[in-house]
Amino acid sequence: MLKFLVYENGRPATDWQMRSAHLLGAEDLGVRATIEFEDGAIICEKGAVGPASLALQFELPDVGDLLLQTCLLPERDEPYLLTLELARHRLMRCIAKQEDWGMLDLAEDHPAAKRLALAKRKFYDALCAMDEPAEADKLARASLTCSIDASEELALSHAESLLTRRIANNALSKHIFGCGVGLAQPLDRLAQTMLSSFDYIRLPMPWRTLEPAEQEYNWAALDTWCEWAFRNRLPILAGPVVSFTPEIVPDWLYIWEHDYDTVRDLLYEHVERVVTRYRSVVSLWNVVSGIHVNDAFSFNFEQLMDLTRMAMLLVKKIQPNARTLIEITHPFGEYYAANQRSIPPMMYAEMVLQSGIPVDGFGIKLLLGQPTEGQLTRDLMQVSSVLDKFSGLGKPMHVTAVGAPSQMLTDNGEDQAAAAASGFWRKPWNANVQGHWLEAFYNVTLSKHFVESVAWIDLADHDDAEMPTGGLIGPNFQPKPAFKRLLTMRKNFHENAPSPDAA
């Protein structure tokens, strides 16, 4: 058992809302556990032996409401102090990433160095004050705030250095900036903006929309967008073709949810129809998405890998010159703690490569700021670190969908509990915060040498959006600050990149 003392306003917490709490083991893999709040403490009953870390949402003024975690901790009779262990983990992560990124020799007046030094002092003071838990909690909170600030400064400073070098060396791909649309959105209202503002278009292919009833296909909306993009020579990132996300799976497929062979046959027919129809216009296929999460059907490991192999081989058979991606939808892997039939993201990617499945690259889908599993708010250090994990795969990475909301859910008529579950970065989500987050995320992501492109989830807000207020343009078709920041960034990238002759 692990036990963590929780303090609020200098006193033991009496009615503390525990949000998104789960345990992690080695390699940050989820561990089954029962977690409860009782008498001012979080009590964790593990389903496995060995040390574990507690991850949960935690709000700090001026930093945000973020999903944070402790270090791996052994069981002991004496309870841990939650804030002290959260601060310990973040300090450890800062020091580890300094070493990974070659930033141990930062100048003393560097913002990250100053904040990190203050975080260490506050942490040591908290350790010395453990006889007075309320005072130790106050000091640990201060340390945690400083260390999160320091970690984001490190991530941004490291990104700035690498990105400047990448642009100077002309090491960026031609098609960097992409954006998605909803198939039902009006082409005439978005066409010119899409064409003038982005290097490629992300076109979803939801099975539920394309085949609402078995053997009854509705191609009209997708045909319209594909024909327009091809006619205007705008490259298309299409898909996902295969996804078991409940919002994408057609209702009629659940009739066969316990019949793997039938589902496989239906999936084969669907992939064959879609790829055959659009093979002449699609340049990059997002073939399989999120199958490792396994949250719709009860397939086993071998069946999930078989479906992946079947879909990838079929696309290559129909369109041999096609570039193909497998999309990782929950890169932090927290789903594994609750669903042991799922596959951790890195394990899935590694098994794809070890099995010889033909794939040209991996996609990362990263939506943050929604009360949905895998979409809770993270800070920039966490984002940068999780991307670094995929660098060892030796395959190009594409951020196939990224997004953050432009308002809190309470502003959109949702309840307070849903808003609290989504978290926020620095300040409650609004249009300006969305813009600042976009700029920081793109700088961090595009500094990675293995990342070839980034696609924002939606150009404009619409009723069927996966992230209701995540568009760059509002429902009244007025651009948000995030859109203006992205356009400025894209212009700077293209202007500062050396010409082929100069390179």
C-alpha positions in Angstrom: 0.0 0.0 0.0 1.1 3.6 -0.8 -0.3 6.5 1.3 0.0 10.2 0.5 -0.9 13.0 2.8 -2.8 15.9 1.2 -2.8 19.4 2.5 -4.9 22.4 1.4 -4.5 26.0 2.6 -2.1 24.8 5.4 -4.4 22.1 6.8 -5.1 18.5 6.1 -7.5 18.2 3.2 -11.0 17.2 4.2 -12.9 17.1 0.9 -10.3 16.8 -1.8 -11.4 16.0 -5.4 -9.1 13.3 -6.7 -8.9 13.5 -10.5 -7.5 11.1 -13.1 -5.5 9.2 -10.4 -3.6 6.1 -11.5 -0.5 4.2 -10.7 2.6 3.7 -12.9 5.3 1.1 -12.7 8.7 0.8 -14.4 8.9 2.6 -17.8 5.7 4.5 -16.8 3.5 1.5 -17.6 0.1 1.5 -16.0 -0.4 -0.6 -12.9 -3.8 -1.9 -11.7 -4.8 -0.3 -8.4 -7.6 0.8 -6.2 -7.1 4.5 -5.3 -9.2 6.3 -2.7 -9.2 9.5 -0.7 -9.8 9.0 3.0 -9.1 11.1 6.1 -6.8 13.6 4.4 -4.8 11.0 2.5 -4.7 9.2 -0.8 -4.6 5.4 -0.3 -3.4 3.2 -3.1 -3.8 -0.5 -3.0 -1.7 -2.0 -5.8 -2.4 -5.1 -7.8 1.3 -5.9 -8.3 4.4 -6.0 -6.2 7.2 -3.5 -6.5 7.6 0.2 -6.4 5.0 2.5 -8.1 4.4 6.1 -8.8 1.2 8.0 -8.4 0.0 10.2 -11.3 -2.9 12.6 -10.9 -4.1 16.0 -11.9 -2.8 18.8 -9.6 -3.5 22.5 -9.9 -0.9 25.2 -9.1 -1.3 28.9 -9.4 0.5 30.4 -12.5 1.4 26.9 -13.7 -1.8 25.3 -14.6 -3.9 22.2 -13.8 -1.7 19.5 -15.0 -1.3 15.7 -14.9 1.8 15.2 -12.7 3.4 12.2 -11.1 5.7 11.1 -8.3 8.9 9.0 -8.5 8.7 5.3 -8.2 8.2 4.7 -4.5 8.4 1.6 -2.3 5.7 0.7 0.1 6.2 1.8 3.7 4.2 2.3 6.8 4.9 6.0 7.1 2.8 8.1 4.6 4.4 10.2 1.9 3.7 13.9 1.5 2.1 14.3 -1.9 3.5 17.7 -2.9 7.0 16.7 -1.8 7.0 13.6 -4.0 5.6 15.5 -7.0 8.3 18.1 -6.5 11.0 15.3 -6.2 9.9 13.7 -9.5 9.9 17.0 -11.4 13.4 17.9 -10.1 14.7 14.5 -11.1 13.1 14.9 -14.6 14.7 18.3 -15.0 18.2 17.0 -14.1 17.8 13.9 -16.3 16.7 16.0 -19.3 19.5 18.5 -18.8 21.9 15.6 -19.2 20.0 14.1 -22.2 20.0 17.4 -24.0 23.5 18.4 -23.1 22.4 21.4 -21.0 24.2 20.7 -17.7 26.5 23.7 -18.2 23.8 26.4 -18.4 24.9 29.9 -17.4 23.9 30.8 -13.8 21.8 33.7 -15.2 19.9 31.5 -17.6 16.1 31.6 -16.7 16.0 27.8 -16.4 19.1 27.7 -14.2 17.8 30.3 -11.8 14.4 28.7 -11.5 16.0 25.2 -11.0 18.3 26.5 -8.3 15.3 28.1 -6.5 13.3 24.8 -6.8 16.2 22.9 -5.3 16.5 25.3 -2.3 12.7 25.1 -1.7 12.8 21.3 -1.9 15.7 21.1 0.6 13.8 23.4 2.9 10.7 21.2 2.6 12.7 18.2 3.6 14.0 19.9 6.6 10.5 21.0 7.6 8.9 17.5 7.6 8.3 17.7 11.3 5.7 20.4 10.4 3.8 18.9 7.4 1.8 22.0 6.7 5.0 24.1 6.3 6.7 21.3 4.3 3.7 21.2 2.0 3.9 25.0 1.4 7.6 24.8 0.6 7.1 21.7 -1.6 4.4 23.5 -3.6 6.8 26.4 -4.2 9.5 24.0 -5.3 7.1 22.2 -7.7 6.0 25.5 -9.2 9.6 26.6 -9.8 10.7 23.2 -11.2 7.8 23.1 -13.7 8.7 26.6 -14.8 12.3 25.5 -15.1 11.4 22.4 -17.0 9.4 24.3 -19.6 12.2 26.9 -19.9 14.6 24.0 -20.6 12.3 22.5 -23.2 11.8 25.8 -25.0 15.5 26.7 -24.8 16.6 23.3 -26.2 13.9 23.6 -28.9 15.1 27.0 -30.0 18.7 25.9 -30.4 17.8 22.8 -32.4 15.1 24.5 -34.5 17.5 27.3 -35.5 20.0 24.7 -36.6 17.4 22.7 -38.4 16.2 25.6 -40.4 19.7 26.8 -41.2 20.7 23.3 -42.5 17.5 23.1 -44.6 16.6 19.9 -42.7 12.9 20.5 -42.7 10.5 18.8 -45.1 8.7 20.7 -47.8 5.3 20.0 -46.4 5.5 20.9 -42.7 2.2 22.6 -41.8 -1.1 20.8 -42.3 -4.6 21.2 -41.0 -7.8 19.1 -40.8 -11.4 19.8 -41.9 -14.7 18.3 -41.1 -16.2 16.5 -44.2 -19.5 18.2 -43.7 -18.0 21.7 -43.5 -18.6 24.1 -46.5 -15.8 23.8 -49.0 -16.5 27.2 -50.5 -16.0 29.0 -47.1 -12.7 27.2 -46.3 -11.1 26.4 -49.6 -9.1 29.6 -50.1 -7.9 29.8 -46.5 -6.8 26.2 -46.6 -5.0 26.6 -49.9 -3.1 29.8 -48.9 -2.3 28.8 -45.3 -1.1 25.2 -45.3 1.2 22.8 -47.0 -1.2 19.9 -47.0 -4.7 18.9 -45.9 -5.7 16.3 -43.3 -8.9 14.5 -44.5 -10.6 12.2 -42.0 -12.2 9.0 -43.2 -14.6 8.0 -40.4 -16.0 4.5 -41.1 -19.2 5.5 -39.4 -19.7 8.3 -41.9 -18.6 6.5 -45.0 -20.6 3.3 -44.3 -23.5 4.3 -41.9 -25.3 1.0 -42.8 -23.6 -2.2 -43.8 -22.8 -2.2 -47.6 -24.3 1.3 -48.0 -21.5 3.8 -48.7 -21.8 7.5 -48.7 -18.8 9.0 -50.6 -20.1 12.4 -51.6 -18.5 14.7 -49.0 -15.1 12.9 -49.1 -15.2 12.9 -52.9 -15.8 16.7 -52.9 -12.8 17.5 -50.7 -10.5 15.0 -52.4 -11.3 16.2 -55.9 -10.7 19.8 -54.8 -7.4 19.1 -53.1 -6.1 17.1 -56.0 -7.2 19.7 -58.5 -5.4 22.4 -56.5 -2.3 20.2 -56.0 -2.7 20.3 -52.2 -1.2 17.0 -50.8 -3.6 14.9 -48.8 -3.0 13.1 -45.5 -6.0 10.7 -45.5 -7.3 8.7 -42.6 -7.4 7.0 -40.4 -8.7 4.2 -42.5 -8.8 1.7 -39.6 -9.7 2.8 -36.1 -11.7 1.2 -33.3 -12.4 4.5 -31.6 -16.1 4.4 -30.5 -16.8 7.6 -32.3 -15.5 6.2 -35.6 -16.8 2.6 -35.5 -20.2 2.2 -37.2 -22.9 0.9 -35.0 -23.7 -2.1 -37.1 -20.1 -3.5 -36.6 -20.8 -4.2 -32.9 -23.1 -7.1 -34.0 -19.9 -9.0 -34.7 -17.8 -7.7 -31.8 -17.2 -11.3 -30.5 -16.5 -12.7 -33.9 -13.0 -11.8 -34.8 -12.9 -13.5 -38.2 -16.0 -11.7 -39.4 -14.6 -8.3 -38.1 -11.4 -9.0 -39.9 -13.2 -9.8 -43.2 -15.3 -6.7 -42.9 -12.3 -4.6 -42.2 -10.4 -6.0 -45.2 -13.3 -5.1 -47.5 -13.5 -1.6 -46.1 -9.8 -0.9 -46.5 -9.9 -2.3 -50.0 -12.8 -0.1 -51.0 -11.4 3.1 -49.5 -7.8 2.8 -50.8 -8.9 1.6 -54.2 -11.2 4.6 -54.6 -8.7 7.3 -53.5 -5.3 5.8 -54.4 -4.9 8.2 -57.3 -5.3 11.4 -55.1 -3.9 10.5 -51.7 -0.1 10.9 -51.1 0.1 9.8 -47.5 -2.2 7.3 -45.7 -2.9 7.2 -42.0 -3.8 3.5 -42.2 -4.2 2.3 -38.6 -5.0 4.5 -35.7 -5.2 3.8 -32.0 -5.7 0.1 -32.4 -3.3 -0.5 -29.5 -5.7 1.2 -27.1 -8.3 -1.6 -27.8 -11.2 0.3 -26.2 -14.0 -0.9 -28.4 -13.5 -4.7 -28.8 -12.0 -7.5 -26.6 -9.3 -8.6 -29.1 -6.1 -10.1 -27.8 -2.6 -9.1 -28.6 -2.1 -11.5 -31.5 -5.4 -10.3 -33.1 -4.5 -6.6 -32.8 -1.1 -7.2 -34.5 -2.8 -9.4 -37.2 -5.2 -6.6 -38.0 -2.4 -4.1 -38.2 -0.4 -6.4 -40.5 -3.4 -7.1 -42.7 -4.3 -3.4 -43.2 -0.7 -2.3 -43.9 0.0 -5.1 -46.4 -3.3 -4.5 -48.2 -2.6 -0.8 -48.7 0.8 -1.5 -50.1 -0.7 -4.2 -52.4 -3.3 -1.8 -53.8 -1.0 1.3 -54.0 2.7 0.1 -54.0 4.1 3.6 -54.0 1.9 4.8 -51.2 3.5 6.3 -48.1 1.9 4.8 -45.0 1.6 5.7 -41.3 0.5 3.9 -38.1 -0.9 6.5 -35.7 -0.3 6.4 -31.9 -3.3 8.0 -30.3 -2.4 8.0 -26.6 1.3 8.4 -26.5 1.5 8.7 -22.7 -0.1 5.3 -22.4 -2.2 5.9 -19.3 -5.0 3.7 -20.7 -2.9 0.6 -19.9 -3.5 1.0 -16.2 -7.3 0.3 -16.7 -7.2 -2.0 -19.7 -4.7 -4.8 -19.6 -5.9 -6.1 -23.0 -4.4 -2.9 -24.5 -0.8 -2.6 -25.6 1.5 0.2 -24.3 2.3 2.7 -27.1 6.1 2.1 -27.3 5.7 -1.7 -27.1 3.1 -1.6 -30.0 5.4 0.5 -32.2 8.4 -1.7 -31.4 6.4 -4.9 -32.2 5.3 -3.4 -35.5 8.9 -3.0 -36.5 10.1 -6.3 -35.1 7.3 -8.1 -36.9 8.4 -6.7 -40.3 5.1 -4.9 -40.9 5.7 -2.5 -43.8 5.3 1.1 -42.4 7.0 4.3 -43.7 6.5 6.2 -40.5 4.5 6.7 -37.3 1.9 9.3 -36.5 1.3 10.9 -33.1 -2.1 12.2 -32.2 -2.0 14.6 -29.3 -5.1 16.4 -28.2 -4.8 18.1 -24.8 -7.3 19.9 -22.6 -10.4 17.7 -22.8 -11.9 15.4 -20.0 -11.1 12.3 -22.1 -8.6 9.6 -21.5 -5.4 10.5 -23.2 -6.3 14.1 -23.6 -5.6 15.6 -20.2 -3.4 18.7 -20.0 0.4 18.2 -19.9 3.2 20.7 -19.8 5.9 21.3 -22.5 8.5 19.1 -20.8 6.2 16.2 -20.7 5.3 16.7 -24.4 9.0 17.0 -25.4 9.9 13.9 -23.4 7.2 11.7 -24.8 8.3 12.6 -28.3 11.9 11.8 -27.5 10.8 8.3 -26.6 9.8 7.6 -30.2 13.1 8.9 -31.7 14.7 5.5 -31.3 12.3 3.8 -33.7 14.4 4.9 -36.7 11.2 6.0 -38.6 10.0 9.5 -39.5 7.3 10.9 -37.2 4.3 13.0 -38.2 2.1 14.7 -35.7 -1.0 13.7 -37.5 -3.4 15.7 -35.2 -2.7 18.2 -32.5 -5.1 20.5 -30.7 -6.0 22.5 -27.7 -9.3 24.2 -26.9 -9.9 28.0 -27.1 -12.3 28.0 -24.1 -13.0 26.0 -21.0 -15.9 23.6 -21.2 -17.9 25.6 -18.6 -17.9 28.5 -21.2 -19.5 26.1 -23.6 -22.3 25.1 -21.3 -20.7 22.0 -19.9 -20.7 21.2 -16.2 -17.9 22.1 -13.7 -16.8 18.5 -13.2 -16.1 18.1 -16.9 -14.1 21.3 -16.9 -12.1 20.3 -13.9 -11.3 17.0 -15.4 -9.8 18.6 -18.5 -7.1 20.7 -16.8 -5.4 23.8 -18.3 -2.0 25.1 -19.2 -0.8 28.2 -17.3 -4.3 29.9 -17.3 -7.8 28.6 -18.0 -8.2 27.9 -21.7 -9.2 30.8 -23.8 -8.3 32.0 -27.4 -5.0 33.7 -26.3 -3.9 30.7 -24.2 -4.6 28.4 -27.2 -2.4 30.7 -29.3 0.5 30.7 -26.9 0.3 26.9 -26.5 0.2 26.3 -30.2 3.4 28.4 -30.8 5.2 26.7 -27.9 4.1 23.2 -29.1 5.2 23.7 -32.7 8.6 25.1 -31.6 9.2 22.1 -29.4 7.9 19.5 -31.9 9.5 20.8 -35.0 12.9 21.0 -33.3 12.9 17.2 -33.3 14.9 16.0 -36.2 12.7 12.9 -36.7 9.4 15.0 -36.9 8.5 15.8 -40.5 5.2 17.5 -40.2 2.5 18.8 -37.9 -1.3 19.0 -38.6 -3.7 21.0 -36.4 -6.9 19.1 -35.7 -9.4 21.5 -37.4 -9.3 24.6 -39.4 -12.6 25.8 -38.1 -14.9 24.9 -35.3 -17.8 22.7 -36.3 -20.6 20.7 -34.7 -19.0 17.3 -35.3 -15.5 18.3 -34.1 -13.6 15.9 -31.9 -12.4 19.0 -30.0 -15.4 21.4 -30.0 -13.5 24.7 -29.7 -10.1 23.5 -31.0 -10.4 25.1 -34.5 -8.1 27.9 -35.7 -11.2 29.8 -36.9 -14.4 30.3 -34.9 -17.9 29.2 -35.9 -18.4 32.7 -37.3 -15.3 32.2 -39.5 -13.3 34.8 -37.7 -9.6 33.8 -37.2 -8.4 33.1 -33.6 -5.0 34.3 -32.2 -3.7 30.8 -32.7 -4.3 31.0 -36.5 -2.4 34.2 -36.7 0.5 32.8 -34.8 0.6 29.7 -37.0 0.6 31.8 -40.1 3.5 34.0 -38.8 5.5 30.9 -37.9 4.9 29.3 -41.3 6.0 32.4 -43.1 9.1 32.7 -41.0 10.0 29.0 -41.6 9.7 29.4 -45.4 11.5 32.7 -45.5 14.4 31.7 -43.4 15.0 28.3 -45.0 18.0 28.5 -47.4 17.3 27.9 -51.1 18.3 24.6 -52.6 21.1 26.3 -54.5 22.4 27.8 -51.2 22.2 24.5 -49.5 
